[in-house]
Amino acid sequence: MAEVMSGVDIEKVLDQLGIRNEINKGASTGQNWLDTTGEEIESHTPVDGSVIGKVRLASKEDYDKVVMKAHEGFLEWRKWTAPARGEVVRQLSNALREYKEPLGAIVSYEMGKSYQEGLGEVQEMIDICDFAVGLSRQLHGLTMHSERPGHRMYEQYHPLGVVGIISAFNFPVAVWSWNTALAWVCGDACVWKPSEKTPLTSIACQNITNEVFKKNNVPEGVSSMVIGDAEIGKALAEDKRVPLVSATGSTRMGRSVAQSVAARLGKSLLELGGNNAMIITPDADLSVVVPGAVFGAVGTAGQRCTSTRRLIIHESIYNKVVDTITGAYKQIKIGNPLDENNHVGPLIDKDAVNNYLNAIEKAKQEGANVLIEGGVLEGEGYESGCYVRPTVIEAKNEYEIVQEETFAPILYVMKYSGDVSEAIKLQNGVDQGLSSAIMTTNLREAEKFLSAEGSDCGIANVNIGTSGAEIGGAFGGEKDTGGGRESGSDAWKVYMRRQTNTINYTTELPLAQGIKFDLD
């Protein structure tokens, strides 16, 4: 492992985050790290292929200890007032500010996204904590007029219990915080199963959280983590002690989780695949189109659920737009993500590289025309074998490979010839429904896109790209994306149970609907 990578001292970063141990433990109850008994794994950085550190995974027995402690912690935590819980989250927000640079660096180094994107991900954590602090003073219900005289009726929200969180490698810290910050102020305990591809990043987050929670005497188990294989994820999905499981990842994984949780009548919050399109109409402003489309397609090396996968361009401007986009692609710098001069870092691992290569080959077999050739980069600086060229491919929406989500920097471009309704039909013509965008200065086109007959996605943007989201809005999508909503707006309600209350303050007992039940 290189001690200094493009100005970032990785050795110092590991020390700051407390992840320099020879073998890190893979389970924590928030106050203590368990002596885990599972398999030992190595975390390799896709930057240069070297080993960052080792982790001893959790076994099923370790998992059971963690969930038991989480349930015990919940029973005490739910008694804290919501503002008191919010104060703990406020202190965590401040701690994340202190650790922003080293945490952003380890996100970049272990996952492969650019350092700026790593810092941006930590900023998302800070932002959602700040949002949750405000929320802790407004977990509101409603009051309703009763049809019975002398009665008051209202509804309120109570903590749900233990929340299971399954997160993916591409946003190894932000998505965890989207769930935990809200769940904690709602009074829930959390058990986090992070991706085995980014274990050290998750351990670093747990270390920071443990420090804050211990200082505030938060009950043990409220912030728990268990790093394990698919069997641990299966155990979490099937566990009746976990009333809500929030899972982020592939549609295949989400279906499995949903079926297991539904079988025990639990609740699931699913954030799954995206196959996001940008519509570019004749009235589009190309100065907005180019950065939005290119960053959306190549940011995080195309490993975002909101990455732009398809450009749907009107035939009258097709050649001009494609020439501009391909010209911009030739300026992209690919290399060490800790070097801020580079735009694109590596894919997460060799499996991702193979999926990328297979997708390009399949597109060619289906008749696609490659406009910007892809491929794996070799030579100095690319020793890990995980660096690939972002590619642009002219294709048709009905191609089988275009209908799939490939987690890589592959951008498909295609034409439409009619009005914006035709473009919307193409955009909606995939199984996924996460993010979408239209580039136009035509008000009628924009409003049509946002109407009930427009985009069928959970996110629909006008004159910005598909990639990225602010924490103030609820994040999620429809169809094979799973239907879940995280982060802002009223997403907090999924982490609580709703209760309707009626109070009779009279000496009589009238029944609803005018029913009479008189006794002598």
TAPEKA-V191383 format. One record per run of one state. SS is the DSSP state (h for helix, s for strand, l for the rest). FROM is the first residue (numbers start at 0). LEN is the number of residues. Records with the same first field share a line. If there is no record, write none. Layout:
BEGIN
SS->FROM-LEN / FROM-LEN
END
This chain:
BEGIN
l->0-3 / 5-2 / 17-6 / 25-1 / 28-4 / 33-6 / 44-6 / 56-3 / 77-4 / 98-1 / 111-3 / 135-6 / 144-6 / 159-2 / 166-7 / 186-2 / 193-2 / 215-7 / 226-3 / 238-5 / 248-2 / 263-3 / 271-4 / 280-5 / 302-5 / 314-3 / 329-4 / 334-9 / 344-5 / 365-3 / 372-3 / 376-11 / 388-2 / 394-5 / 403-6 / 416-3 / 428-3 / 433-1 / 439-3 / 450-8 / 462-11 / 475-2 / 479-6 / 487-3 / 504-7 / 514-6
s->3-2 / 7-2 / 23-2 / 26-2 / 32-1 / 39-5 / 50-6 / 141-3 / 150-9 / 161-5 / 188-5 / 222-4 / 243-5 / 266-5 / 275-5 / 307-7 / 333-1 / 343-1 / 368-4 / 375-1 / 387-1 / 390-4 / 409-7 / 431-2 / 434-5 / 458-4 / 473-2 / 477-2 / 485-2 / 495-9
h->9-8 / 59-18 / 81-17 / 99-12 / 114-21 / 173-13 / 195-20 / 229-9 / 250-13 / 285-17 / 317-12 / 349-16 / 399-4 / 419-9 / 442-8 / 490-5 / 511-3
END
